[in-house]
Amino acid sequence: MKNLLKRITIDTEICHGKPTIRGLRYPVEMILELLGSGMTHDEILDDYEDLENDDILAVLQYASKLSQVKSIYKVDAA
């Protein structure tokens, strides 16, 4: 498997330091929202011509890594 996570970059000068794709101004969260809304990979690639299919796969891999936590604790709202 390719190391797709290299495509996810964090730069404080781009999108306020949010994780983006290859330093472009496409935040990971935006691509996840598009996928969550039902858009297909091909539809996203048609709308954002400078993105590649591996970029979308990298976003999914990044999100998967973020969700791998050992435990979750409830925090009381104060």
C-alpha positions as CSV (number, residue, x, y, z in Angstrom):
1,M,0.0,0.0,0.0
2,K,1.2,3.5,-0.9
3,N,2.0,5.9,1.9
4,L,-0.9,8.1,1.2
5,L,-0.5,10.1,4.4
6,K,2.4,12.0,2.9
7,R,-0.3,13.8,0.8
8,I,-1.8,15.3,4.0
9,T,0.1,18.4,5.0
10,I,-0.2,20.9,7.9
11,D,1.1,24.4,7.4
12,T,0.2,27.2,9.7
13,E,0.2,29.6,6.7
14,I,-2.4,27.5,4.8
15,C,-6.1,27.2,6.0
16,H,-5.1,28.3,9.5
17,G,-3.0,25.2,10.1
18,K,-5.8,22.7,9.3
19,P,-4.7,19.5,7.6
20,T,-4.9,20.0,3.8
21,I,-4.2,18.0,0.7
22,R,-0.7,18.5,-0.7
23,G,-0.5,22.0,0.6
24,L,-3.4,23.0,-1.6
25,R,-6.2,24.9,0.0
26,Y,-8.4,21.9,0.3
27,P,-8.9,21.0,3.9
28,V,-9.3,17.3,4.8
29,E,-12.6,18.2,6.5
30,M,-14.1,19.6,3.3
31,I,-13.4,16.4,1.3
32,L,-14.9,14.4,4.1
33,E,-18.0,16.6,4.1
34,L,-18.3,16.1,0.3
35,L,-18.0,12.3,0.6
36,G,-20.5,12.4,3.5
37,S,-23.0,14.3,1.4
38,G,-23.0,11.5,-1.1
39,M,-20.6,12.8,-3.7
40,T,-18.6,10.1,-5.5
41,H,-14.8,10.2,-6.0
42,D,-15.4,10.9,-9.6
43,E,-17.8,13.8,-8.9
44,I,-15.2,15.4,-6.5
45,L,-12.4,14.9,-9.0
46,D,-14.6,16.5,-11.8
47,D,-15.3,19.6,-9.5
48,Y,-11.7,20.0,-8.2
49,E,-9.5,19.3,-11.2
50,D,-6.2,19.6,-9.3
51,L,-7.1,16.8,-7.0
52,E,-6.2,13.2,-7.7
53,N,-7.9,10.0,-6.6
54,D,-5.0,9.2,-4.3
55,D,-5.8,12.5,-2.5
56,I,-9.3,11.3,-1.6
57,L,-7.9,8.0,-0.5
58,A,-5.4,9.8,1.7
59,V,-8.2,11.8,3.3
60,L,-10.0,8.6,4.2
61,Q,-6.8,7.0,5.5
62,Y,-6.1,10.1,7.6
63,A,-9.6,10.1,9.0
64,S,-9.3,6.4,9.8
65,K,-6.1,7.1,11.8
66,L,-7.7,9.9,13.7
67,S,-10.5,7.6,14.8
68,Q,-8.2,5.0,16.2
69,V,-8.3,5.9,19.8
70,K,-7.8,3.5,22.8
71,S,-10.6,4.9,24.9
72,I,-13.1,7.8,25.0
73,Y,-14.0,9.6,28.2
74,K,-17.1,11.6,28.8
75,V,-16.3,15.2,29.8
76,D,-18.8,16.9,32.1
77,A,-19.8,20.3,30.8
78,A,-19.2,22.9,33.4
